[in-house]
Amino acid sequence: MAAAQETGKPARARRADAVRNEQSLLTAAAEVFVAAGVDAPIRQIAARAGVGLGTIYRHFPTRADLVVAVFRQQVEECAEAGPRLLAAADSPFTALREWLDRFVDFLVTKHGLAASAQPDSSGFAALHDYFVDRLVPVCRQLLDACAGAGEIDTDLTPYELLRGIGNLCIAADERYQPGRLIDLLLRGLRAPSAN
């Protein structure tokens, strides 16, 4: 693409099947990472996506490239869900709750991805900033809508809310599911008149 910009020629559009394959790979990789961790065999991801190993390596030359791409895709899906939920929900607080449920689902994969992060040149260093830059504004939009509707009464910042929920989700297991504590946190946000 850089070569196209340097020569002044337009970049060639990606083939539809290549885009489909990449999306299929990212979806399959996310599912495998949740089930088996980020060190799961690449063959398992290829099988789930219904493609060959060569297709994976053509799109993602290294495991780190694949992990970063899965993380970015999931951040984008979570970010794009906020405005859709706000438009469709019966109340802003319902939209916030549904969006936070998606955020928690995302965190399940994120913690596995973060555990694999190594301080190298693979792009892991920029992921946290990317995560914050994309999701904090969505959370702000939802919190502002809730406050505008009189459903919450708080000066909690979106970063504090996301960080708090993230901390509640660390080390979830069979004996500790964070949902109950997140429900308690959200009840604490409700304005007295909304309860």
C-alpha positions, 0 to 999 in steps of 0.5 A: 500500500505504501508503494501505491501511495509513493507512485501515485497509483491507487491501492488495489482493493482486496478480493472479497474472498480474501476479506471473508477468509480473514474475517473467518480466521479472526472469528475462529481464532477468537473462539479457539483462544477462549477455549484453548488459550492463545498458544492453541495449535494454528491447525486448530484455528485453520480447521475451525475456519475451514481454511488451510495453514497457508491461508492463515500464514498469508494473512498473519505471518506470525502468531503475534500478528494473529493475536493482535488482529483478534484483539483489534477486531474484538475492540472494534466490535465492542466499540461499534455495538455501543451506539447500536445498543443505545439506539435500539434499547428501551432505555439508556441504562439497558443499553449500558448494561447490555454493552457492559455484558459485551465488554465483559465477554470481550475481557475473557479473550483480552485477558488471555491475549494480554497473558501472551503479550511480550515486550517486543516489536509485534504491536502489543505495546500499542494495544492498551492505548488502542483499547482505551482510545476506542472504548472509553468514548463509547462508554462516555456516550452511554454514561452521558445518555444515562445521566441525561435520562436521569437513570444514573447519578454519578461522577464516575468516569468511563475509564474508572468504570471500565477499569473497575469492571476489568479488575473484577474480571481478572482471574474469573473461574468456576468459583468466582464469576464476576457478574454478581459484583458487576451487578452490584456496581451497576446498582450503585450507579443508579439514581435513587429515582430510577431504582 
